[in-house]
């Protein structure tokens, strides 16, 4: 009886094991992945990749070099090729300085075009002139490891000063020219109090007056003061006067350059200020090693194939500008500068007349250029690479960009004022229709050498394909803001110091990273994260209408999505969203803008969509329907 009982139990266990396996197999093949309510089902795979953690180390990066060693590569490669083209400055604008620097050198022969009437500097001219000016600065008792505050536009002077800072190992601080206006005096005062510059360069007499007032107001030691205008206040010098002081410098030029090549990697190379939530500027100090990391890890971005004329449309106070300047010089190309920051009119003029080979655009700029080309078509065949960034990039945007620049490689890229160089684009040979995507949102690429990226959910690293907070660790990132406060922007653990970007992101099973928008804009629904930008881009492509998503409170707590369309829209919008993204993306409320009592989509003074106004209009509409 005991033997029979044991046999029966063994048979039962065998059947149970077999049945359980069948049950698990049935569940795996029949449960719709969208019921997980986490991610678009296209990102779920049948293998065990779902169990991978969303943390990727990009591997080692080469040892940090000095910034001068990086840009010296361009000087060595192309000494007599153009290093600077300033579209808004006359070709004779710096003739007195350049003639004094090295009058015997002329640019190498290139095909003539409209740029021949603009200010151009070869690498040899840039380097020799910068050396002479550097000697004059030293003669005025500005020491290495001090700081220079620049309140100037893009142009030949900016290029010279950045090269000088690399030679002298001086920290350069670039701020918007509006800081010299009376309306921005409080911000200027705060920046000068923080930086305490040994040298200040301004573009005009009015800005010189503002700086003098701030120096007296703060009781600062008087710095060396340079004004680019022909006439300026007492106590200010021109660049030509600084150059005339150079014979009084007793430093051997060879020793100066050797010291530049052996710069301290922990020295602060540059400081860019970004607005904090309080409106007080936050200084982002990047070390020499940080900039070296960016220049090494992003060598794929601006290279020998596209560096001939890299259009720098952003003002030098924007984080992208100094990095692009140095990357172009590292590759041996020419930095092509416009006068206004990110001005579509100037960008279009540059495309029409000056044949840039590299250009960086935001999605809004891509749309604006497309509209102008529809009215007045022009040739864009000179462009070899187009970087799209600044906000979430959609497949439609990349498609539009590819159509506009049909000879160019088009890609998305990511950077922050706090640092960059953490991603690379592996999809140059991937057809656009095969590009991985989250709804219509495109990836930012894979993790580059020297950086570690993770997705943080709650108190742990997320799983692959789960949404969470984007954390980045690497030598390209600042360690703290100038104030010394880190707040919620940094997190320390046994691995090191992480920068908490404030973005919501995802890493898929193939290690591809998607940055989906600011965390503060996400909607939390039933434990899942709903991405408004994903809904908006998906519906806009399907409906061919403008769509905005806002969050509204639920009766049972939490929030839900509400879709607002610029016109009446046919179709089962909620069903489409569930089909594409999963159950958590279902919506109960869809309104045409006219149903909210509005004539059109409201916008702020800066042109951005005013979601708060839309949210208020939705809540009024819902309250009216209840009453």
SVG drawing of the C-alpha trace seen along z (x, -y; Angstrom):
<svg xmlns="http://www.w3.org/2000/svg" viewBox="-26 -108 87 110">
<polyline fill="none" stroke="black" stroke-width="0.4" points="0.0,0.0 2.9,-2.4 4.6,-1.5 1.3,-2.1 0.7,-5.4 4.2,-6.6 3.7,-5.6 0.4,-7.6 2.1,-10.7 4.9,-10.4 2.5,-10.2 0.5,-13.2 3.7,-15.3 4.7,-14.4 1.3,-15.4 1.3,-18.6 4.8,-19.6 3.8,-18.9 0.5,-20.7 2.2,-23.7 4.6,-23.9 1.8,-23.8 -0.1,-26.4 2.9,-28.7 3.4,-28.2 -0.2,-29.0 0.0,-32.2 3.1,-33.4 1.6,-33.0 -1.9,-34.3 -1.6,-37.2 -1.4,-40.5 1.8,-42.3 0.0,-45.6 -1.8,-44.4 1.5,-44.9 0.8,-48.6 4.5,-49.5 5.7,-50.0 4.8,-49.7 4.5,-46.1 7.0,-46.3 9.7,-46.5 8.8,-43.2 10.7,-40.2 10.1,-36.5 13.6,-35.9 14.7,-36.7 15.9,-40.2 13.0,-41.6 15.0,-40.5 18.0,-42.6 18.7,-45.6 18.5,-49.0 22.1,-50.0 24.8,-50.1 28.5,-51.0 29.8,-52.3 33.4,-51.1 36.7,-52.9 37.6,-56.1 41.1,-57.4 43.0,-59.2 42.1,-62.9 44.2,-65.3 44.4,-69.0 42.0,-71.1 44.9,-72.7 46.2,-69.2 42.7,-68.5 42.5,-71.7 46.2,-71.6 45.3,-68.5 43.4,-70.8 46.3,-73.2 48.7,-70.4 46.4,-68.9 45.3,-72.1 47.5,-75.0 46.6,-77.1 42.9,-76.1 40.1,-78.1 39.4,-77.7 36.9,-80.5 34.2,-82.0 32.1,-84.8 29.2,-85.5 28.3,-88.8 31.8,-90.4 33.6,-92.0 36.7,-90.4 38.9,-93.3 37.3,-93.4 40.4,-92.2 43.0,-93.2 45.1,-95.2 45.3,-92.2 45.8,-89.6 48.5,-91.6 50.4,-92.0 50.0,-88.3 51.5,-87.0 51.1,-89.1 52.9,-86.6 50.3,-83.9 47.2,-83.7 44.4,-81.1 44.9,-78.1 43.0,-78.3 39.4,-77.2 36.4,-77.6 35.3,-81.2 31.8,-82.0 29.9,-84.6 32.0,-83.7 35.1,-85.4 33.5,-88.7 33.3,-87.6 35.9,-87.5 38.0,-84.3 40.9,-83.1 43.2,-80.2 44.5,-78.0 47.9,-79.6 46.5,-83.1 44.3,-82.1 47.1,-80.5 49.7,-83.2 47.3,-86.0 46.1,-84.2 49.7,-83.7 50.5,-87.4 47.3,-88.5 48.1,-85.9 51.4,-87.5 49.7,-90.9 47.2,-89.5 50.0,-88.1 51.8,-91.5 48.6,-92.9 49.1,-90.6 46.4,-88.1 47.7,-84.8 47.0,-81.2 44.2,-79.5 42.3,-82.7 38.9,-83.4 37.7,-85.5 34.1,-86.7 32.8,-87.2 29.7,-89.2 30.2,-89.3 28.5,-88.0 29.8,-85.1 32.6,-86.3 36.3,-86.4 37.0,-87.9 35.2,-85.0 37.3,-82.5 40.5,-84.2 39.6,-84.4 38.7,-80.7 42.0,-79.7 43.8,-82.1 42.1,-80.5 43.3,-77.1 46.9,-78.4 46.9,-80.3 44.8,-77.7 42.2,-80.4 38.6,-79.5 36.3,-81.1 32.7,-82.1 30.3,-83.0 27.0,-84.7 24.3,-86.1 24.8,-89.6 21.5,-90.6 23.3,-90.3 24.7,-93.8 21.2,-95.3 19.7,-97.1 16.8,-94.6 19.3,-91.8 21.6,-93.6 20.6,-91.4 21.7,-88.3 24.9,-90.0 25.7,-91.0 25.1,-87.4 27.4,-86.0 30.2,-88.4 29.9,-87.8 30.2,-84.0 33.0,-84.1 35.1,-87.1 36.8,-87.3 40.4,-88.5 39.5,-89.6 36.2,-90.9 35.5,-91.3 32.3,-93.2 31.0,-94.2 29.8,-97.8 30.2,-100.9 26.8,-100.3 27.8,-96.9 31.1,-98.3 29.1,-100.8 27.0,-97.9 30.1,-95.9 31.8,-99.0 28.7,-99.5 28.7,-95.8 32.4,-95.9 31.8,-98.9 28.6,-97.5 30.3,-94.2 33.6,-95.9 35.5,-93.5 39.2,-93.8 39.4,-95.6 39.9,-93.1 41.6,-93.7 38.8,-95.1 38.6,-94.8 35.9,-96.4 35.4,-95.4 33.9,-98.8 36.0,-101.5 35.2,-103.9 34.8,-102.9 35.0,-104.0 38.1,-105.1 39.9,-102.0 39.0,-99.8 41.4,-98.6 40.9,-97.3 42.4,-94.0 44.9,-96.1 46.1,-97.8 46.4,-94.4 48.5,-93.2 50.8,-96.2 51.5,-95.2 52.8,-91.8 56.6,-92.8 56.4,-93.3 55.7,-89.6 58.8,-87.7 57.3,-84.2 59.0,-81.9 56.3,-81.0 57.6,-77.4 57.2,-77.0 53.7,-78.5 52.6,-75.9 54.2,-73.1 52.3,-74.1 49.1,-74.3 49.7,-70.7 50.1,-69.6 47.1,-71.2 45.6,-70.0 42.7,-67.8 40.8,-68.9 41.1,-72.6 37.8,-74.3 37.9,-74.8 34.6,-76.7 31.5,-77.8 28.1,-78.1 25.2,-79.4 21.7,-77.9 18.6,-79.3 17.5,-77.6 14.0,-77.1 14.2,-80.2 15.4,-82.3 18.9,-82.7 21.5,-81.5 23.2,-78.2 26.8,-78.0 27.9,-74.7 31.7,-74.3 33.2,-71.8 36.7,-70.5 39.4,-70.1 38.8,-66.3 35.1,-66.9 35.7,-68.7 38.4,-66.2 35.9,-63.4 33.3,-65.2 35.7,-65.8 36.9,-62.2 33.6,-60.5 31.9,-62.7 34.7,-62.4 32.0,-60.7 29.9,-63.8 32.1,-66.3 34.8,-64.6 36.9,-64.9 33.9,-64.2 31.6,-67.0 33.8,-69.5 34.7,-71.8 32.0,-74.4 30.3,-73.5 27.6,-76.1 27.5,-77.3 24.1,-79.0 23.9,-78.9 25.3,-81.8 28.5,-81.1 26.5,-81.2 24.7,-78.0 26.3,-74.7 26.4,-73.4 28.4,-76.3 31.9,-75.9 31.7,-72.1 30.9,-72.5 33.7,-75.1 36.3,-72.8 35.1,-69.7 35.3,-71.5 38.9,-72.6 39.9,-69.1 38.7,-67.8 40.6,-70.5 37.4,-72.2 36.0,-75.8 33.6,-77.1 31.0,-79.1 29.2,-81.6 26.0,-83.6 25.3,-86.7 22.0,-85.9 21.4,-82.8 19.5,-80.0 17.9,-82.5 16.1,-80.5 16.5,-83.5 20.3,-83.5 20.4,-79.8 18.5,-79.8 20.7,-82.6 23.8,-80.5 22.3,-77.5 21.6,-79.6 24.9,-81.5 27.6,-79.9 27.3,-76.1 27.7,-74.7 28.6,-71.0 27.4,-70.4 24.3,-71.9 22.5,-71.4 18.8,-72.0 15.9,-71.6 12.6,-70.0 11.0,-73.4 13.8,-74.8 13.4,-71.8 9.7,-72.7 10.5,-76.4 13.1,-75.7 10.7,-73.3 8.0,-76.0 10.5,-78.5 11.7,-76.1 8.1,-75.5 7.8,-79.2 11.4,-79.7 13.2,-76.5 17.0,-76.5 19.8,-74.0 21.1,-72.1 23.5,-69.7 26.5,-71.0 25.2,-69.7 26.8,-66.3 25.4,-65.9 22.4,-67.2 22.2,-66.9 18.6,-67.1 18.1,-67.7 17.1,-70.0 13.7,-68.2 12.1,-64.9 12.6,-63.9 10.0,-62.1 10.3,-59.8 8.3,-62.5 10.9,-65.1 13.8,-62.9 11.9,-62.1 11.3,-65.8 14.9,-66.5 16.1,-63.7 13.9,-65.1 15.2,-68.7 18.9,-67.6 19.0,-64.7 22.8,-64.4 23.2,-64.4 23.3,-61.9 20.5,-62.8 20.6,-61.8 19.4,-62.7 21.9,-63.7 21.8,-64.7 23.7,-67.2 23.2,-69.2 24.7,-72.4 25.9,-70.1 27.9,-68.0 27.5,-65.7 29.1,-63.1 27.2,-60.2 25.6,-58.8 26.4,-57.8 24.3,-57.2 24.6,-53.6 21.8,-53.9 23.6,-55.6 23.0,-52.5 19.5,-51.8 16.5,-52.7 14.3,-55.2 11.3,-52.8 13.5,-50.2 14.6,-52.7 13.5,-51.6 10.9,-53.9 8.6,-54.5 5.4,-55.4 6.7,-58.0 9.6,-59.1 13.1,-58.2 15.9,-57.0 18.9,-59.0 21.3,-56.2 23.5,-53.9 25.8,-54.6 29.2,-56.1 32.6,-55.2 33.4,-56.8 29.7,-57.0 27.4,-54.8 23.7,-55.3 20.9,-53.8 17.1,-54.1 16.1,-54.5 12.7,-53.5 11.7,-54.0 14.8,-53.0 16.3,-50.5 17.6,-50.2 14.7,-49.5 14.4,-46.5 14.9,-46.9 11.9,-48.4 10.6,-50.0 10.3,-53.8 12.1,-55.7 14.4,-58.5 17.6,-59.0 20.9,-58.9 24.3,-59.4 27.7,-58.9 31.0,-59.8 33.9,-62.3 32.1,-64.6 29.6,-65.8 30.0,-68.5 30.5,-67.5 28.4,-70.2 26.9,-73.6 28.9,-76.8 26.9,-77.4 28.3,-74.1 24.8,-72.8 23.8,-69.6 20.2,-69.1 18.3,-66.5 20.5,-66.8 23.2,-64.5 23.2,-61.1 26.2,-59.3 26.4,-55.5 29.1,-52.8 29.6,-53.3 30.3,-57.0 28.5,-60.2 25.4,-60.2 23.8,-63.2 20.0,-63.1 19.0,-64.6 15.3,-65.3 14.3,-63.3 12.2,-60.2 13.9,-57.5 14.0,-53.9 16.6,-51.4 15.3,-48.6 16.5,-45.0 19.1,-46.0 20.7,-48.7 19.1,-51.5 18.3,-54.6 15.0,-56.6 14.7,-60.0 11.0,-60.6 10.7,-64.1 11.0,-65.9 9.9,-63.9 7.8,-66.7 5.7,-66.5 4.9,-62.7 1.5,-61.4 1.4,-58.7 -1.5,-56.4 -2.1,-53.2 1.6,-52.7 2.5,-53.2 4.2,-56.2 2.3,-57.8 4.4,-59.8 2.4,-62.8 4.9,-63.4 4.4,-59.9 0.7,-60.3 1.0,-63.7 3.5,-62.6 1.6,-59.3 -1.8,-61.0 -0.4,-64.0 1.0,-61.5 -2.2,-59.6 -4.7,-62.5 -2.5,-65.1 -3.7,-67.6 -2.0,-69.3 -2.5,-67.4 -1.8,-68.4 -2.0,-66.1 -2.6,-67.5 -3.1,-65.7 -6.3,-66.0 -7.1,-64.6 -9.1,-61.4 -12.1,-61.1 -10.4,-58.1 -7.0,-59.9 -4.1,-60.2 -4.2,-61.7 -5.3,-60.7 -4.6,-61.9 -6.8,-64.3 -6.3,-64.7 -7.0,-68.1 -7.1,-68.3 -7.0,-71.5 -10.1,-70.3 -12.8,-67.7 -11.2,-64.3 -12.8,-61.0 -11.7,-57.7 -11.4,-55.7 -8.5,-57.6 -8.5,-55.7 -8.5,-52.3 -5.6,-53.4 -3.6,-54.4 -4.3,-51.1 -3.3,-49.2 0.0,-51.2 1.0,-51.6 -1.0,-49.5 -3.9,-49.7 -2.5,-52.5 -2.8,-54.8 -6.5,-54.6 -8.2,-58.0 -11.8,-59.0 -11.7,-62.6 -10.9,-63.9 -11.8,-67.5 -11.5,-69.7 -10.1,-73.1 -13.4,-74.8 -15.2,-72.6 -13.1,-74.2 -14.3,-77.7 -10.9,-78.6 -10.2,-79.9 -6.9,-78.1 -4.1,-76.5 -2.9,-79.0 0.8,-79.8 3.1,-81.6 5.1,-84.7 8.0,-82.5 5.8,-80.6 5.6,-77.4 2.3,-75.6 0.6,-76.9 -0.5,-73.6 -1.7,-75.3 -4.2,-77.3 -5.4,-74.2 -5.6,-72.3 -7.8,-75.1 -10.1,-75.1 -10.5,-71.3 -11.4,-71.5 -14.0,-74.2 -15.5,-72.1 -15.8,-69.1 -17.3,-71.1 -19.9,-72.5 -20.8,-69.0 -21.4,-67.8 -23.6,-70.8"/>
</svg>
